[in-house]
């Protein structure tokens, strides 16, 4: 009889552990999905920032050339 009680108790503990493990696995999956979405969002923001930086530098260089060539009266072909 005592053996049966120990077996039943051990069986209940195993069932509880299985439920806890499944819950942890589901929570981990959800956390991983959230993390992956955040990484994708940050990568997209970084790509946009890089593009904006390149566009800004291009405009700055173009503006600087216009000022230089306009002030000196030179044409680009006479260089």
The 8 nearest C-alpha neighbors of each residue, nearest first, counted from 0:
[[1, 3, 2, 4, 5, 6, 7, 8],
 [2, 0, 4, 3, 5, 6, 7, 8],
 [1, 3, 5, 0, 4, 6, 7, 8],
 [2, 4, 6, 0, 1, 5, 7, 8],
 [3, 5, 7, 1, 6, 2, 8, 0],
 [6, 4, 8, 2, 7, 3, 9, 1],
 [5, 7, 3, 9, 4, 8, 10, 2],
 [8, 6, 10, 4, 5, 9, 3, 11],
 [7, 9, 5, 11, 10, 6, 4, 12],
 [10, 8, 12, 6, 11, 7, 5, 13],
 [9, 11, 7, 13, 8, 12, 6, 14],
 [12, 10, 14, 8, 13, 9, 7, 15],
 [13, 11, 9, 15, 10, 14, 16, 8],
 [12, 14, 16, 10, 11, 15, 17, 9],
 [13, 15, 11, 17, 16, 12, 10, 18],
 [16, 14, 12, 18, 13, 17, 19, 11],
 [15, 17, 13, 19, 14, 18, 20, 12],
 [16, 18, 20, 14, 15, 19, 21, 13],
 [19, 17, 21, 15, 16, 20, 22, 14],
 [20, 18, 16, 22, 17, 21, 15, 23],
 [19, 21, 17, 23, 22, 18, 16, 24],
 [22, 20, 24, 18, 23, 19, 17, 25],
 [21, 23, 19, 25, 24, 20, 18, 26],
 [24, 22, 26, 20, 21, 25, 27, 19],
 [23, 25, 27, 21, 22, 26, 20, 28],
 [26, 24, 28, 22, 27, 23, 21, 29],
 [27, 25, 23, 29, 28, 24, 30, 22],
 [26, 28, 30, 24, 25, 29, 23, 31],
 [27, 29, 31, 25, 26, 30, 24, 32],
 [28, 30, 26, 32, 27, 31, 25, 33],
 [29, 31, 27, 33, 28, 32, 26, 34],
 [30, 32, 34, 28, 33, 29, 27, 35],
 [31, 33, 35, 29, 34, 30, 36, 28],
 [34, 32, 30, 36, 31, 35, 29, 37],
 [33, 35, 31, 37, 32, 36, 30, 38],
 [34, 36, 38, 32, 37, 33, 31, 39],
 [37, 35, 39, 33, 38, 34, 40, 32],
 [36, 38, 40, 34, 35, 39, 41, 33],
 [37, 39, 35, 41, 40, 36, 42, 34],
 [40, 38, 42, 36, 37, 41, 43, 35],
 [41, 39, 37, 43, 38, 42, 36, 44],
 [40, 42, 44, 38, 43, 39, 45, 37],
 [43, 41, 45, 39, 44, 40, 38, 46],
 [44, 42, 46, 40, 41, 45, 39, 47],
 [45, 43, 41, 47, 42, 46, 48, 40],
 [44, 46, 48, 42, 43, 47, 41, 49],
 [45, 47, 49, 43, 48, 44, 42, 50],
 [48, 46, 44, 50, 49, 45, 51, 43],
 [49, 47, 45, 51, 46, 50, 52, 44],
 [48, 50, 52, 46, 47, 51, 45, 53],
 [51, 49, 47, 53, 52, 48, 54, 46],
 [50, 52, 48, 54, 49, 53, 55, 47],
 [51, 53, 49, 55, 50, 54, 48, 56],
 [52, 54, 50, 56, 55, 51, 57, 49],
 [55, 53, 57, 51, 52, 56, 50, 58],
 [54, 56, 52, 58, 57, 53, 51, 59],
 [57, 55, 59, 53, 58, 54, 60, 52],
 [56, 58, 54, 60, 59, 55, 61, 53],
 [59, 57, 61, 55, 56, 60, 62, 54],
 [58, 60, 56, 62, 57, 61, 63, 55],
 [59, 61, 63, 57, 62, 58, 56, 64],
 [62, 60, 58, 64, 63, 59, 57, 65],
 [63, 61, 65, 59, 64, 60, 58, 66],
 [62, 64, 60, 66, 65, 61, 59, 67],
 [65, 63, 67, 61, 62, 66, 68, 60],
 [66, 64, 62, 68, 63, 67, 69, 61],
 [65, 67, 69, 63, 64, 68, 70, 62],
 [68, 66, 64, 70, 69, 65, 63, 71],
 [67, 69, 65, 73, 71, 66, 70, 72],
 [68, 70, 66, 72, 67, 71, 65, 73],
 [71, 69, 67, 72, 68, 66, 73, 65],
 [72, 70, 73, 68, 69, 67, 66, 74],
 [73, 71, 69, 70, 68, 74, 67, 75],
 [74, 72, 71, 68, 75, 77, 69, 78],
 [73, 75, 76, 77, 68, 72, 78, 69],
 [74, 76, 77, 78, 73, 68, 64, 72],
 [75, 77, 74, 78, 73, 68, 72, 64],
 [78, 76, 74, 75, 73, 72, 68, 71],
 [77, 76, 75, 74, 73, 68, 72, 71]]
